[in-house]
Amino acid sequence: MNVVRRSVWRHRLFWWVGLAALPVLAVQGRWVRRKTPRLPEARGEWRGSAGSGSIVRHLYLLGESTVAGVGVDLMRQALAGQLANALSAESRAKVSWQALGKNGLKCEDSISELLPSFRQAQEDAPASLMVIALGVNDTTGLTSQNAWRRQLVHMLEEIRSVTDCPVVFAAIPPVHLFSALPQPLSTVLGARARLLDKVLQNVAKAHSRVFHMNTVFHFQPDYLASDGYHPSEKGYRLWGEQLARQIHAAGLLE
């Protein structure tokens, strides 16, 4: 059994063992919801540009609270602004960006609530690249792996009905490192997130011009906002820079 398969089976084991402790996890989940402050979505314009020049690339981000900028004050400090800045620096092109996100969305919700706005935006600014950040709410909401796969495929079908631009799935964040989550809840949800992320990788591999991009870093407490759940400005910057390097290396914004 190779390393990847062993890793998947380990995450499955953690998840199955966690199900046996479901009453404890349910109590912990209610406690987390009561004690964790609910931070607002970012203020400021949800669209903008980074860099300068005659070449303009149109970047769209779609997803849950991280795309909505929860954890920072202004959208330019969140993933959209940070990624656009980093992509502009990597490509030396002007990057026009727009964030389409909402706090609390699952994948299924984003198809009906966010994609209509994306379709409409194509009339004025056809997408050069789309980055999708989903999965944390599907992890905590216990979306099944089969439902997650079906919803991802449906989302890609809807996107492909309006654009053939490269689509990047950002890896599901490291839920097990969220300081807001106590043990054993953090370990169990972390294992669940990795299982859903494996599905995300497989869906990307099965579709043309669709990519899964991970982020690897040595975690620091100040990468998280005050709620211990969402990225801080520093965390968003690191995430954006790592995604930008991978996107540039893959030649997706040329």
C-alpha positions in Angstrom: 0.0 0.0 0.0 1.5 3.3 -1.0 1.9 6.4 1.1 -1.2 8.2 -0.3 -3.5 5.1 0.2 -2.2 4.7 3.8 -2.9 8.3 4.4 -6.5 8.0 3.2 -7.1 4.9 5.2 -5.7 6.7 8.3 -8.1 9.6 7.8 -11.0 7.2 7.3 -10.1 5.4 10.5 -10.0 8.7 12.5 -13.4 9.6 11.0 -15.0 6.2 11.8 -13.6 6.2 15.3 -14.9 9.7 15.7 -18.4 8.6 14.8 -18.3 6.3 17.8 -17.8 9.4 19.9 -20.6 11.3 18.2 -22.4 12.4 21.5 -19.2 14.0 22.8 -18.5 15.7 19.4 -22.1 17.0 19.3 -21.6 18.6 22.7 -18.3 20.1 21.7 -19.8 21.4 18.5 -22.6 23.2 20.3 -20.0 24.7 22.7 -17.8 25.9 19.9 -20.8 27.6 18.2 -21.7 29.4 21.4 -18.2 30.6 22.3 -16.7 31.4 18.9 -17.3 35.0 17.9 -19.1 35.4 14.5 -16.9 37.7 12.5 -18.5 39.7 9.6 -17.7 39.5 6.0 -15.0 42.0 4.8 -15.9 45.5 4.0 -14.8 47.5 1.0 -15.2 46.8 -2.7 -15.5 43.2 -3.7 -13.7 43.9 -6.9 -10.5 45.7 -7.8 -7.3 45.4 -9.7 -3.6 44.9 -8.9 -0.6 45.9 -11.0 -0.5 47.9 -14.2 0.1 47.4 -17.8 -1.8 46.9 -21.1 -2.3 43.2 -20.5 -5.3 42.6 -18.2 -6.2 39.2 -16.7 -9.6 38.7 -15.2 -9.6 36.7 -11.9 -12.7 35.4 -10.2 -12.9 33.8 -6.8 -15.9 31.8 -5.8 -16.6 30.2 -2.4 -17.4 30.3 1.3 -16.3 32.6 4.1 -12.7 32.9 3.0 -13.8 34.3 -0.3 -16.1 36.7 1.6 -13.1 37.9 3.6 -14.2 36.8 7.0 -11.3 37.4 9.4 -10.1 40.7 8.0 -11.6 44.2 7.8 -11.2 44.9 4.1 -11.5 42.7 1.0 -8.2 43.7 -0.3 -6.6 42.1 2.8 -8.5 38.8 2.2 -7.8 36.0 -0.3 -9.0 37.9 -3.3 -6.9 41.0 -2.9 -3.9 39.0 -1.7 -4.0 36.5 -4.5 -4.4 39.3 -7.1 -1.4 41.2 -5.8 0.7 38.0 -5.8 -0.4 37.0 -9.3 0.3 40.5 -10.6 3.8 40.3 -9.1 4.4 36.8 -10.6 3.0 37.5 -14.1 3.8 41.2 -14.3 0.3 41.7 -15.7 -2.6 43.8 -14.5 -5.0 41.5 -12.6 -8.6 42.5 -12.4 -10.3 40.6 -9.6 -13.8 39.9 -8.3 -14.9 38.0 -5.2 -18.1 36.0 -5.3 -18.5 34.6 -1.8 -20.8 34.2 1.2 -20.2 33.2 4.8 -21.6 29.7 5.6 -22.1 28.4 2.0 -21.7 24.8 1.1 -20.9 23.7 -2.4 -24.5 23.0 -3.3 -25.6 26.5 -2.1 -22.8 28.2 -4.1 -24.1 26.7 -7.4 -27.5 28.5 -7.0 -26.4 31.6 -5.1 -23.1 32.6 -6.7 -22.9 31.2 -10.2 -25.6 33.4 -11.6 -23.5 36.5 -10.7 -20.5 34.8 -12.3 -22.5 34.2 -15.6 -23.6 37.8 -15.7 -20.1 39.2 -15.1 -18.8 37.3 -18.1 -20.6 39.7 -20.4 -18.2 42.6 -19.4 -15.1 40.7 -18.2 -14.6 37.2 -19.5 -12.7 35.1 -17.0 -9.0 34.4 -17.5 -8.9 32.3 -14.3 -11.3 31.0 -11.7 -10.3 30.0 -8.1 -12.8 28.1 -6.0 -12.4 27.9 -2.2 -15.0 25.5 -0.7 -15.1 22.6 1.7 -15.0 23.8 5.3 -18.7 24.1 5.6 -19.2 20.8 3.8 -16.8 19.3 6.3 -18.5 20.6 9.4 -22.0 20.1 7.8 -21.1 16.4 7.2 -21.7 16.4 3.5 -21.2 12.9 2.3 -18.3 12.2 -0.1 -20.7 11.0 -2.9 -22.8 14.1 -2.6 -19.7 16.3 -2.5 -18.4 14.7 -5.7 -21.8 15.1 -7.5 -22.0 18.7 -6.5 -18.5 19.5 -7.6 -19.1 17.9 -11.0 -22.4 19.8 -11.3 -20.6 23.1 -10.5 -17.9 22.4 -13.1 -20.6 21.7 -15.7 -22.3 25.0 -14.9 -19.0 26.9 -15.2 -18.1 25.2 -18.5 -21.4 26.3 -19.9 -20.1 29.9 -19.9 -16.3 29.7 -19.9 -13.4 27.4 -20.8 -10.9 29.3 -18.5 -8.7 27.3 -16.1 -10.3 26.5 -12.8 -8.3 26.1 -9.7 -9.7 24.3 -6.6 -7.9 25.5 -3.5 -7.3 22.7 -1.1 -9.6 22.6 1.9 -7.8 24.5 4.7 -6.2 22.5 7.6 -9.3 22.2 9.8 -7.4 20.2 12.4 -5.2 23.4 13.1 -8.2 25.7 13.9 -7.6 26.8 17.5 -11.3 27.3 18.0 -11.9 23.5 17.8 -11.1 21.4 20.9 -9.9 17.8 20.8 -11.2 15.3 19.7 -13.4 17.4 17.5 -10.5 19.0 15.7 -8.9 15.7 14.8 -12.1 14.1 13.6 -13.1 17.1 11.5 -9.5 17.4 10.2 -9.7 13.8 9.0 -13.1 14.5 7.4 -11.6 17.5 5.6 -8.8 15.5 4.2 -11.2 12.8 2.9 -13.3 15.5 1.1 -10.1 17.1 -0.2 -9.1 13.8 -1.7 -12.4 13.8 -3.6 -11.6 17.3 -4.7 -8.2 16.2 -6.1 -9.9 13.3 -8.0 -12.5 15.5 -9.5 -9.9 17.9 -10.7 -7.8 15.1 -12.3 -10.9 13.9 -14.2 -11.6 17.2 -15.8 -9.7 19.2 -18.4 -8.1 22.5 -17.4 -9.2 21.9 -13.7 -6.4 21.9 -11.1 -6.1 21.2 -7.4 -3.6 23.3 -5.5 -2.4 22.6 -2.0 -0.6 24.9 0.4 2.2 23.7 2.6 3.5 25.8 5.5 4.7 25.6 9.1 1.6 26.8 11.0 1.8 29.8 13.3 -1.0 31.0 15.6 -1.0 34.4 14.0 -2.1 32.9 10.7 -5.6 32.8 12.3 -8.0 35.6 13.0 -9.4 36.4 16.5 -12.1 33.7 16.2 -9.4 30.9 15.8 -11.3 29.7 12.7 -10.7 32.0 9.8 -7.4 33.3 8.4 -5.9 36.6 9.5 -4.4 39.1 7.1 -1.1 37.3 7.4 -2.7 33.9 6.8 -4.6 35.2 3.7 -1.3 36.7 2.4 0.6 33.4 2.8 -2.3 31.5 1.1 -2.5 33.9 -1.8 1.2 33.9 -2.4 1.4 30.1 -2.4 -1.5 29.8 -4.8 0.0 32.5 -7.0 3.4 30.7 -7.3 1.6 27.4 -8.3 -0.7 29.2 -10.8 2.3 31.0 -12.4 4.4 27.8 -12.5 1.5 26.0 -14.3 1.2 28.8 -16.8 -2.5 29.4 -16.1 -2.5 33.2 -16.4 -0.6 33.7 -19.5 
